[in-house]
């Protein structure tokens, strides 16, 4: 008899994940890497345990491999609070849409928030 963890137990029993597909740990995932709440924060997910927990009750394994994608896509995007110049006007970055590689800019002249892709940005001025 061998004692196994929650993830190993779920891997052995299998099932369907919230995405509707077979559990990653049952189908293709071979090793369980460390997963932290930092990974959920980096992906701008709500820190709600019921939404972040997988079938095993621990943090979802998909947070691990999506984390690297989010890190790569965030490179080159200006940080929130940075003043930027875009084809849609100059303003302050108030939000990010990482998957679209776009920023939400609150224009300085009228206060309207517009979405500008990375290609539409002309320049970014460092935050003062």
C-alpha positions as CSV (number, residue, x, y, z in Angstrom):
1,X,0.0,0.0,0.0
2,X,1.3,3.5,-1.0
3,X,0.1,6.9,0.1
4,X,-0.5,9.3,-2.7
5,X,-1.3,13.0,-2.8
6,X,-4.5,14.7,-4.0
7,X,-3.1,15.4,-7.5
8,X,-1.9,11.8,-7.9
9,X,-5.4,10.5,-6.8
10,X,-7.1,12.8,-9.3
11,X,-4.7,11.7,-12.0
12,X,-5.6,8.0,-11.4
13,X,-9.3,8.5,-11.2
14,X,-9.5,11.0,-14.2
15,X,-12.5,13.1,-15.1
16,X,-13.4,16.3,-17.0
17,X,-12.1,19.7,-16.1
18,X,-14.1,22.9,-16.0
19,X,-13.0,23.6,-19.6
20,X,-14.9,20.4,-20.7
21,X,-11.8,18.5,-21.7
22,X,-10.2,15.5,-20.1
23,X,-8.1,16.5,-17.1
24,X,-4.5,17.5,-18.1
25,X,-3.0,15.3,-15.3
26,X,-4.9,12.3,-16.7
27,X,-4.2,12.9,-20.4
28,X,-0.8,14.4,-21.0
29,X,0.8,16.0,-17.9
30,X,3.5,13.7,-16.6
31,X,5.1,15.7,-13.8
32,X,3.5,18.1,-11.2
33,X,5.5,21.3,-11.1
34,X,5.1,23.8,-8.3
35,X,2.2,26.2,-8.7
36,X,1.8,29.4,-6.7
37,X,-0.8,32.2,-6.3
38,X,1.7,34.5,-7.9
39,X,1.0,32.8,-11.2
40,X,-2.7,33.6,-10.9
41,X,-1.9,37.2,-10.0
42,X,0.4,37.5,-13.0
43,X,-2.6,36.4,-15.2
44,X,-4.9,39.0,-13.6
45,X,-7.2,36.3,-12.3
46,X,-9.5,36.9,-9.3
47,X,-8.0,35.3,-6.3
48,X,-11.1,33.2,-5.6
49,X,-10.2,29.7,-4.4
50,X,-13.2,28.0,-5.9
51,X,-12.3,29.3,-9.4
52,X,-8.6,28.6,-9.1
53,X,-8.9,25.1,-7.6
54,X,-8.8,22.1,-9.8
55,X,-10.6,18.8,-9.4
56,X,-8.1,17.8,-6.8
57,X,-8.7,20.8,-4.6
58,X,-5.3,22.3,-5.3
59,X,-4.4,25.1,-7.7
60,X,-5.1,24.2,-11.3
61,X,-2.1,22.8,-13.2
62,X,-2.9,25.0,-16.2
63,X,-1.9,28.1,-14.2
64,X,1.7,26.8,-14.5
65,X,2.0,26.6,-18.3
66,X,-0.2,29.6,-19.0
67,X,2.0,31.7,-16.6
68,X,5.0,31.5,-19.1
69,X,2.8,32.7,-21.9
70,X,1.5,35.6,-20.0
71,X,5.1,36.6,-19.0
72,X,6.2,36.5,-22.6
73,X,3.2,38.5,-23.8
74,X,3.6,41.2,-21.1
75,X,7.1,42.0,-22.3
76,X,7.1,45.1,-24.4
77,X,3.8,46.4,-22.9
78,X,4.0,49.6,-20.9
79,X,3.1,49.4,-17.2
80,X,0.0,50.7,-15.7
81,X,0.5,54.4,-14.8
82,X,2.9,55.1,-17.7
83,X,2.1,58.0,-20.0
84,X,1.9,56.9,-23.7
85,X,1.4,58.5,-27.0
86,X,-0.7,56.5,-29.5
87,X,-2.5,57.1,-32.8
88,X,-5.7,57.5,-30.6
89,X,-4.2,60.2,-28.5
90,X,-1.9,60.8,-25.5
91,X,-2.8,59.5,-22.1
92,X,-2.1,57.3,-19.1
93,X,-2.2,53.5,-19.2
94,X,-5.0,52.3,-16.9
95,X,-5.2,48.7,-17.9
96,X,-3.8,45.9,-19.9
97,X,-5.2,43.3,-22.3
98,X,-2.3,40.9,-22.3
99,X,-3.7,38.3,-24.8
100,X,-4.5,41.0,-27.3
101,X,-1.2,42.8,-26.6
102,X,-3.1,46.0,-26.0
103,X,-3.4,48.7,-23.4
104,X,-6.3,50.7,-22.1
105,X,-5.4,54.4,-22.3
106,X,-7.3,57.2,-20.5
107,X,-6.8,60.1,-22.8
108,X,-5.5,63.3,-21.2
109,X,-7.6,65.7,-23.2
110,X,-11.1,64.3,-22.7
111,X,-10.7,61.4,-20.1
112,X,-12.1,58.8,-22.4
113,X,-10.6,55.3,-22.2
114,X,-9.6,53.8,-25.5
115,X,-7.9,50.5,-26.3
116,X,-4.6,50.7,-28.3
117,X,-2.6,47.8,-29.6
118,X,1.1,47.7,-29.2
119,X,1.5,48.6,-32.9
120,X,-0.7,51.7,-32.4
121,X,1.6,53.1,-29.6
122,X,4.0,55.8,-30.8
123,X,6.0,56.3,-27.6
124,X,5.9,55.6,-23.9
125,X,7.2,58.2,-21.4
126,X,8.5,56.8,-18.1
127,X,6.2,57.2,-15.1
128,X,7.3,60.2,-13.0
